[in-house]
Amino acid sequence: MHLLPENKLILSPIVANNKMNRERNASGINSYEKEFKFKPEKFLTDHINKYGKVKWLDLCCGQGKALVQCAEFLEKNNFQNKAQLKGIDLIDYFIPVPTKINCLEFEVASLINWTPKEKYDLITCVHGIHYLGDKLLVLSKIFGAISKEGCFIGNFDLKSIVISVDPKNEKLKNIFKVNGINYNGRTKIISCKGTKKINFGLKYLGADENAGPNYTGQEAVNSHYE
């Protein structure tokens, strides 16, 4: 099996051209609400009402449509000055940010090279982890970037992690359990609350871009470790 390093993987058509989250709304049909069973707008306003401010980081945000919708909602309800919203994606495909919005920014970057510089109260990743190479590296960054009162939720397929010495991923499941990381094998949702410092203790070998379709029916990437 030929495994790709990160600098080759990001050039793969499976990664660069995936459209899993390009036009997703915040709420309603084809939305974050449908994926994660909560409305981002409500989470943001509830957090502001409880703590006075909120920061949301959306990884692999696609067009950033959900972020723009939530920013407009916050502006309309006079919460914009209490919020910071940010979207990161591998491709510059972002929709224009309305001139009245000043609480939202976008960044073009690979999550492998992303270095969190602050804590976030909400971190989301809709179907983006499927296309990463070193998925565990990115998860460890995410866990460390959650604020004390914050949370992370994203789509994740445990079957996409291939560990040569642990084919059933028992060690990984145990790390999740011990650190309070919830993984639902039926819904393929991973979530947790609060800052976590986790070292998975595995060596990343490379990515298999020919892994085939995952549970979504779309071509995805398997990450190999030892």
C-alpha positions in Angstrom: 0.0 0.0 0.0 1.3 3.4 -0.9 0.8 6.0 1.8 0.9 9.7 1.0 2.7 12.3 3.2 0.8 15.5 4.1 2.2 17.7 1.3 1.0 15.2 -1.3 -2.3 14.4 0.3 -3.6 18.0 0.1 -3.1 17.8 -3.7 -5.3 14.7 -3.9 -8.6 15.4 -5.7 -10.4 13.5 -3.0 -9.2 16.1 -0.5 -9.1 19.3 -2.5 -12.4 18.8 -4.3 -14.6 17.3 -1.6 -17.9 19.2 -1.2 -19.2 17.7 2.0 -19.6 21.1 3.8 -19.5 23.7 1.1 -23.1 25.1 1.3 -24.3 23.9 4.7 -26.7 26.2 6.6 -26.6 26.9 10.3 -30.1 25.6 11.0 -32.9 23.9 9.1 -32.4 21.7 6.0 -28.8 20.6 5.2 -27.5 22.3 8.3 -25.2 22.1 11.4 -28.4 21.7 13.4 -29.3 18.6 11.4 -25.8 17.1 11.9 -25.3 17.9 15.5 -28.8 18.3 16.9 -28.4 21.9 18.2 -28.7 25.3 16.7 -25.4 27.3 16.6 -27.3 30.5 17.0 -28.8 29.4 20.2 -25.6 28.0 21.6 -23.8 31.3 20.9 -26.5 33.5 22.5 -26.9 31.2 25.5 -23.1 31.3 26.0 -23.1 35.1 25.8 -26.0 35.4 28.2 -24.2 33.1 30.7 -20.5 34.2 30.3 -20.7 37.6 28.6 -18.9 36.6 25.4 -18.4 33.7 23.0 -15.8 32.4 20.5 -16.7 29.9 17.7 -14.1 28.2 15.5 -15.5 26.3 12.6 -12.9 24.0 11.0 -13.2 22.8 7.4 -16.0 25.4 7.1 -16.4 25.3 3.3 -18.1 28.4 2.1 -18.6 29.6 5.6 -22.3 30.0 5.0 -23.3 28.9 8.5 -20.8 31.3 10.1 -22.2 34.2 8.0 -25.7 33.3 8.9 -24.9 33.2 12.6 -22.9 36.5 12.4 -25.9 38.2 10.8 -28.1 36.7 13.6 -25.8 38.1 16.3 -25.7 41.5 14.6 -29.4 41.7 14.3 -29.8 40.9 18.0 -27.1 43.3 19.1 -24.7 40.6 20.2 -22.0 41.1 17.6 -19.6 43.0 19.9 -19.6 40.0 22.3 -18.7 37.4 19.7 -15.7 36.3 17.7 -16.4 33.8 14.9 -13.7 32.2 12.7 -13.7 29.7 9.8 -10.7 27.8 8.5 -10.7 25.8 5.2 -8.1 24.4 2.9 -9.6 26.2 -0.1 -10.5 29.9 -0.5 -14.2 29.3 -1.4 -15.7 31.6 1.2 -18.8 33.7 0.5 -18.5 37.5 0.9 -18.9 38.8 4.5 -21.5 41.6 4.6 -20.1 45.0 5.4 -22.1 45.2 8.6 -20.4 42.2 10.0 -17.2 42.7 12.0 -17.2 39.6 14.3 -16.2 37.1 11.6 -13.0 36.2 9.8 -11.9 33.4 7.5 -8.5 31.8 7.0 -7.1 29.6 4.3 -5.0 26.9 6.0 -4.3 23.2 6.3 -5.3 21.9 9.7 -2.1 19.9 9.9 -0.1 23.2 9.9 -2.7 25.1 12.1 -1.4 26.2 15.5 -4.2 27.3 17.9 -3.4 30.6 19.4 -6.4 31.0 21.7 -9.2 29.1 23.3 -12.7 28.7 21.8 -16.1 28.1 23.4 -17.4 26.2 20.5 -15.3 24.2 17.9 -17.1 22.4 15.1 -15.9 20.3 12.2 -18.6 19.0 9.8 -17.3 16.1 7.8 -13.9 17.6 7.5 -11.9 15.1 9.6 -12.6 12.4 7.0 -10.1 14.1 4.6 -7.2 14.8 6.9 -4.0 12.8 7.0 -2.8 12.9 10.6 -6.3 13.0 12.1 -5.0 12.3 15.7 -2.6 15.3 15.5 -5.5 17.6 14.5 -7.8 16.1 17.2 -5.1 16.8 19.9 -4.9 20.4 18.7 -8.6 20.7 18.8 -8.9 19.3 22.3 -6.2 21.7 23.5 -8.0 24.7 22.0 -11.3 24.2 23.8 -12.0 26.8 26.5 -12.7 25.7 30.1 -16.5 26.1 29.6 -16.4 25.2 25.9 -17.1 22.2 23.8 -16.1 20.5 20.5 -18.3 18.4 18.2 -17.5 16.9 14.8 -18.0 14.0 12.5 -15.5 11.2 12.9 -15.2 7.7 11.7 -13.1 5.5 14.0 -12.6 3.0 11.1 -10.5 5.7 9.3 -7.8 5.2 11.9 -5.6 2.2 11.1 -3.2 1.2 13.8 -0.9 -1.7 12.9 -0.4 -2.9 16.4 -4.0 -2.3 17.5 -6.4 -3.3 14.7 -9.5 -2.9 16.8 -8.5 0.5 18.1 -8.9 -0.6 21.7 -6.1 1.7 22.9 -7.7 4.7 21.2 -11.1 3.9 22.6 -9.6 3.8 26.0 -7.9 7.1 25.6 -11.2 8.6 24.6 -12.9 7.1 27.6 -10.3 8.1 30.2 -10.3 11.7 28.9 -14.0 12.2 28.7 -14.2 12.2 24.9 -17.5 10.9 23.6 -17.6 8.8 20.4 -20.9 7.5 19.1 -20.2 4.6 16.7 -23.7 4.8 15.3 -23.9 8.5 14.5 -20.1 8.9 14.0 -20.1 11.9 16.2 -17.1 12.8 18.4 -17.6 15.4 21.2 -16.1 16.6 24.5 -16.1 19.5 26.9 -13.3 21.6 28.3 -9.6 21.8 27.6 -7.7 18.5 27.2 -4.1 17.8 26.7 -3.7 14.4 25.0 -0.7 12.6 23.5 -1.9 9.6 21.6 1.6 8.1 21.6 1.4 6.9 18.1 3.7 7.4 15.0 1.9 8.7 12.0 2.9 6.7 8.8 0.8 8.4 6.1 -2.6 8.5 4.5 -4.4 6.2 2.1 -6.3 8.2 -0.4 -7.7 5.0 -2.0 -9.6 3.9 1.1 -12.9 4.2 -0.8 -16.2 5.5 0.4 -16.9 5.8 4.2 -20.3 5.7 5.9 -21.3 8.9 4.1 -21.0 7.2 0.7 -18.2 9.7 -0.3 -14.6 8.8 -0.9 -12.5 9.4 2.2 -9.0 9.0 3.6 -7.6 6.5 6.1 -4.8 7.5 8.5 -2.2 4.9 9.3 -0.2 4.7 12.6 2.0 2.4 14.5 
